């Protein structure tokens, strides 16, 4: 590595020297090789593509599932003097086109893209004519169907890579067993890749397990967050458990916020901002929080419930101590935890009989387009199942080519004025600031068309006018209640197209693969529960599972070793 590169490393990224494995990965990438980089959380994976991007002639595309963090990542790079931008659903169509034009003109060296964007053939076509020097796939374990965080959108990446001219590809992840690493190489069609696995050990993490009743778990969380100084994350298995624990911590004068998918987007963002800025000390969350979180001083991660796999536990626990200082990963266990995990496992692995029942229900519906909800499907079939299982059954049918569903964008809503445009403009009071803001956005976007009635995309309006989805919905309902207009919100169920109609018994899905997937997930859950009851070194157990055999028999940093 040249002296100039090391000067650039210090002046731009603030590092005197490379961390373990970074230099080897960067040299392989600059040589034009495909690469698979597996490094622990906080070990500096991002630098492995960010630094080469500055030396390459074209743009580096970075695929990342972290839409909420893309802007932060790009802002950080921009502050360092590096030219970067992002494209995701948070910006308008016109802004997307502007950024693509800027990329084509060579304005940017790094372009962050959400994987779902590659469902859009026009978007892929726009990339085809560009000079793409490197295609980086972050959180690459998401492409593996055997991994703990599988995302179907990642399966489109191999096709997209070929469509844009097959540039060199680097896949990066912190959690990948040998099987998952093989899956990544196959799924991305990596060509004789340079493979770097620096090991998974985080020596500063101290692991522990406490067996406790559900009531005692709450007392233990209180004790832990009071004894361990510094920021903490507490993971709970359900939204109700998150809300309940947050209330208890607040009553006990613990500064706390919460985060789960049932919260409004603005609420989640505010919770994340306050935790990241150290305005509160504790984050209580489901596993919806944390992927890609760059907060180095977390001292404690507690799991209130049993995780589903060793990989997910390692990744979530590894959010502690990224600055290298002593930190703690504590798992609280009660035998009833197993029931919750089995509920999720059942939902994510429906039986062949359930899939056939769901398909039978769909074939009995009339019309070219089927509008229904998971609950309606459950009520229309003879088997009992969680709603999650209905969704998974639909994915299997979609993957098999029997149905299709719109992939992106919200369904259309409808609005019609009950007075003229000018009259409604006078009636909406400036004192109702949020309603006025929403009305002006609607008026400016669609004008006189509103008088005849108009179907529109709320998502498009939100992006174009920088509104929140919640304020748009509430304001339009309020304006309807006042008699100014009529608003019909988007249909919130499933919009399904039948592509092939056969008898349920004639479905040709890979039943063997579905059965094998369930078997693997049951095995992973058994191993996770085995971690609770083991008498040996916990660190050794985790590292050997991940394929890191260069470990000592005792770590002197877990409850069993101590």
N, C-alpha and C positions, 0 to 999 in steps of 0.2 A: 504494500500500500504506500502510495507516494506521500512525501512530506506535505504537499499542497492539500491532499485529501485530509490529513490529520489536522492541518490548520483550519480547514473548512469545518471539520467535526467540532473543533473547540470553539471557533468563533460563532458558528451557527447553532449548534446543539448544546454547547456548554460542557462537552465531555473532553477530558484530557486524553483518554484512550478508549478503545473499543472494549465492550464487555465480552464475556466468554461467547464465542461462536459468531459474533457479529461480523468480524473481518472476513472469515471464511465464507459466510453466506453472501456478503456484498461482492467479494471477488468472483464467486461463481455466477452471480446475477450479471455483473458487468461483463463477464465472458460470454453472455448470451445463453447460459444454460437454464433449463427448468430447475426448480428447486422446491423442496419441502422443508420448512423450518419449524421445528418444534422446540419452543423455549418456555420456561415457566412464566407465569404472570409477573410483570414488572421487570423482565430481563431485557427488554428493548427490542422486541420483534419489529416494531414499526420502522425503526432506523434502517432495517435490512432492505426496505424498498424505497424509503424516503431519500436516503443519500444517493443511491444509484440513479434515481429519477432526475437528480440535478445534473448528472453527467451524460444522460442519454439525449439523443437528438429530438425525440418526439415526446408524447405525453405518456405518463404512467396512469393506467386506470386502476383504481382501488375499489374492489367490491367489498362492501361492509354492510352488515345487517343493522348497524347502530344509527338509525336515522336521527334519533334524538341527540346524538353526540357529533354528528358530521360537522355541524357548524362550529362547534368548539374545537374540533381537530383542525379544521381549515383556518379558523381564526388564529390558533396557536402557530401554525405554519406561516401564515401571513405576517404575524408579529415577528417571526424570525427572518423575514425577508424572502420567503419562498413563495412562488406563485402557485396557488392551489384554489380549487373551487369544488362545489358539490352539486349534484342533481338528485333530488328526491321529491316526494309528494308535497313537501312544504312550500314549494315555489310554483308560480304560475306557468302555464304552457308557453307564454311569450318569453318569460325569463329563461326557461329551459332552452328555447331556441337561441336566445342571445348568448347563453353560456356555451352552447355547442359551437356556435359561430366563432366565439373567442378561442375555444380549444382548437378548432380547425386552423385558425390564424396563428397558432403557436403562442398564445398569451399565457397559457398555464402549463405547468410541468406535472401537476398532480390533479386528477379528477376522481372524486369519490362518488360512487354510485351504489344505490340500493339494489340488491339482487332481483327484486320484483320488476325493475325497470326493463329487464331483458325479455319480459313477456311481450313487449311492444316491438313489433317487427320494424316499424318506421324508425324507432330509436336506434335499433341495431344497424339499420341501413345508413343512418346518419354517421355512425361511428366507422362504417366500413371504409370511407374515403380518407380517414385521418391517419396520421403517422403515430401509431401506437407502439411504443418501445417496450413496454412491460405491462403485463396483466397480473395484478396482485390480488389474491383472494384471502381476505382476513377472516378469522374465525372459521377456518377451512373444515373443521370437524362437522360443521353444519351440513356438509354435502353427503355425509355417511348415514345411510339408513340404519346402521347399527350403532351410531353415536348417540349421545344423550341429548342432543339439541338439533335433531334433523329438521331441515327446512327444504321443502320441495322446490322452492324457487332456485336453490343452488344447482339443481339438476340441469337447469337451462344453460349453465355457464360453459360447458364443453362446446355446445353448439354455437354459442355467442363468440367464443374464442376463435373457432374456425371461421366464422362469418366475417370477422374483422381482420383476417389475414394471418392468424396463428402466430402472434408475438410470443416471446418467452413468457412463461408463467411461473409465479412463485406463490405457493400456498403456505399460510402461516396459521399456527394454532398453539395453544398452551396445553390442551388436553387431548391426547390421542393415544390410545392403546395401539400395539402393533397391528391388530386387525383393522382399526380405523385408519391408520396410516396407509395401509395397503389399499383401502377403499378410496382414500383421497387421490392416490396416484392413478388408480383405475378410472374413477369418475371424472377426473380432469384430463385424463389421457396425457399425463406428464411423460415426456420423452427422456428416458434414461436420466432421471433427475438427480441433482446433488441433494442428498438427504442429510440434514443436520438435526440431531437430537442431543441437546446439551444436558439432558437429565432433568428431573422434575423436582429435585429436592429443594425445599425452602428451610434451611437450617434454623432460621429465626422463629419459625412457627412452632408453638407448643400445642400438642393435641390432647384432648381429654374427652371422656364420655361419662355422663352421670345418668343413672337409671332413677327415674322419679315418676310419681303419679302426676296426672295433668295439673292438679292444684300445686303440687310441690315444684313443678316446672316453672310456674310463674314466680314463686319465691326465689328460685334459683336464678332466674333472669335478673330479678331485682338485685340480688346479692352480687352477681357478676358485674353488672353495669356500674354498681356503686364502688366495687373494689378495684376494677381495672380502669385506670385513668386513660382518657383519650376517646376518640370517636369509636362507635360500635355499630355493627349491623346485627339485627336479630331477624332470622328467616323463619317464617311460619308457613304451614302448608295450605291454609285457606284464607280468603279475604276476611271472613268473620273473625278468625283467630288474630289476624293483624289488627283489625279495628279494636278488638277487646284488649289486646296487650297494650296498644297505644294508650287507651284510656287509663289503664292501671298504672302505667309508668307516669302519665301526666299527674294523676292523683298523688303519686309519691315524689313529686317535684323533680322528675327527670325531664330534661329538655329533649323532646322527641317529635319526629314526624313519621308519616307512614306512606307506603307506596304499594299500590296493586292495580290491576287492570280494571277494576270496577270504579276507580276514581276518574273524575274528569281530567282531560289531558292537561289543562292549566294547573290543576291541583297537583298532579304528579310532577310537573316541571318545577313548580314552586317548592315542593318537598325536596326534590333532588337538589335544587339550587341552594336551599338553606343548609342542607347537610354538607354539600361540597364546600360551602363557604364557612363552615364551622360555626354557623349561627345556632345550630342545635347539635347535641352530642350523639344522639341515638337515632338510627333509621330502623323502623320495623317494616318488613316487606315480605311479599311473596317472591318467588324466584323471577318475577317479571323485572325486578330491579337488579342492576349490577353488571350486566355484560358490557365490558369496555370501560367501566368506571375507573377513572384515573385519579384516585385519591390515595396518596402514599402513606398517610399517617393513621390508618384504621388499626386500632390496637386489639380489637375483639370482634370475632364473628361467632354468633351463637345460632345453632339450629334447634328450634323449638320442637320440630318434628323430624322423623327419619326421612332423609333424601331418598330418591329412587335408585341412584347409582353412585358408585365410587367416583366416577368422572365428574358428575355434577357437584358432589360434595367437595372434591378437591378444588374445583374451579371456584366455588362460592367461598370456601374457607380461605382460599388463596388471595382473596381480596384484602386480607389482613396483612399488615407488615410489609408493604411493598417498598418501604424505605430501608428495609434491612434490620430494623430494630425489633426487639423481642415482642411478640404478639401471640394471641391465643385463639385457637379454634376449638369450640366446645359444642358437643352434640348431647342433647337431652333426649332420653329414650323412655318410652313406655310401650308395652306389648300392643296396645291398641293402635299405635302408629302404623302397624302393618296393615290394618284395615283400610286406612286412608290411601296408602300406596297401592293396595290391591284394587281399590275403586278406580284410581287413575289408570292402572294397568289394564283393567277391564275396558275402560273407555277408549284407550288407545289401541286395543287389540280385539275388535269385535269378532264374534264367531262367524263362520261361513253361513250359518243359518240366519243370523241377524242381517248380514249383508244381502242375502237373497230376499228376506222379508222387506227390507228398505226398497230394493229395486222393484219388487212386486207392487208395493204401494205406489211408486212413481209411475209405473206403466198403466195403472188404473186411473190416473188423472187425465183430464181432457185438456185440449188446447196445445198450441205449439210451444208455449212457455208455461212452466209449472211454477206457481208462486206458493210457497209453503214455509213452515217453520219446523225446527227440530221437534218441538212439542206436538205439533199436528201429526208428524210422522209417527212419533211414539204412540199417540192415541189411535193411530190407524193400523198398527201391526199387532201381532199376537204375542210377541215376546217382550219381556221387561228388560230395560237397559238404561244406563245413564245417558243424558243428552250428548255427552262427549262421544259416546260410541256411535251415535247417529252421524255425527260429523265425520268421524273416522271412516265409517262405512261409505259415506259419500265420496271421500277422497279415494278409496279403493275403486269405486265404480268409475270415477273420473279418470284415474290412472289407467284403468282397463279400456277406456274409450267408449263406455256405455252412456255417460252423461257429460255435459260440460256446464260450467258456471262462469259468469263474468269474473275476471281475475282482479281487476283494478277499478278504483273509483266508486263513489257512492251511487246508489240508485237515484233516479230523478225525483224531485219534489215538484209540486204544482202550486202556483200562486195566481190569484186573480183579484184585481182591484174592484171594490164596490162603488168607487167614485172615480172621477177623472184623476189623471196623474197630478194635475195642479191642485185639486181639492185635497187629495191625500197629503200632498206636500205641506199644505197649510195646517192640516189636522194633527200631524205628528209633532208633538211639543218638543222644542229644543231643550226643555228641562229634563226630559227623559233621555239622557245623553246616549245610553247604549242603544235604545230603540231608534233614536234619530240617526245614529251612526249606521245601523243596519239598514234602515230605510234608504238613506242616501246611497249606500253601496248598491242596493237593489235597483234604485231609480237610475243611477248613473250607468249601471251595467246593461239594463234591459229597456229602459225608457217606456215608450208608448205601448210596446208589446204587452206590458203588464195589464193593460186595460182589457184586452181580449182573452186573457188567461195564458199562462206560459208554463211549460215544463222546463226545469233548469237543474243543473247539477250543484247542490250545496257545496260540494268539495271544490268545484271550480271557483265559486264565489268567495269561499273562505281563502283560497290561495291568492286570488286576484286582488282582494281588498283587505288582506291581512286581518281577518276576523277570527274569532274563536268559534268553533263549531257549536259550543254550548250557548254563547251569546246570540248567535244567528237563530238557533232553534227557539230559544226562549222569547226573543224579541218578536219573531214572526207569529208565535202563538199569542203573545200579548196584543199585537196589532189586530189579530183575528178576533180576540175577545172584545176589543174596542169597536169592532164593526167596520174597520177600514178596508179590510181585505179578507180573502179566504185562502188559508194555507193548508195544503195536504203534505205532511212529511213523507220522506221516502219510505218505501216498504223495507222493513228491517229483517225480513226472513230471507229465504233462499230463492234465487231466480235460476231455474234449472231447465236445461234443454236436453231432451232425450235424443241421443245420437244413434243408438241401436236398440231395437226392441226384439227380445227373445224371451223364452220362458225362463223363470228364475233358475231352474235346474240346468239350463244350457249356458249359464254364465261361465266364461272361460277366463277366470282369474288365476293367478299363481297361488293356489291355496297352500301349497307346500311352503312357499316363501313366507306367507302370512303366519303360518303355524310356527315356522322357525323363528320369526321375529318375536312372537310371543314367548317362545321358549327361552330365547336369549334375554329378554327383559325380565322374565321370572328369575333366571340365573343371576342377573345383575342385582336384583332386589335381594336375593338370598345372600349374596356376597356383601352387600351393604349392611344387612342385619348381622352377618357374621363378624363384621368390623366391630360391632357393639360388644359382642360376647367374647372376642378373642382375648387371650391372656398374654400374648407376645407384644412386640413393639408395633405400635400403630403406624408410625411413619414408614417402617419397613413394609408393612402390609400394603399401604397405599402405593408406595414406589414400585414394589414388585408387580402389583396389578397393572401399573402403567408401563411395565416393561423395562424399568430401571433396576438392573440387578447389582449395580455398584453401590450397595448399601450395607451398612453395618447391622449386626443382629440387634443391637440396642442403641437407641438414639439419646437416652438420658434427657429427653425433652417431651415425653408423653406420660400420661398418668400411669401406664403399666410399667414403663422403664424406671420411673421414679418411685 
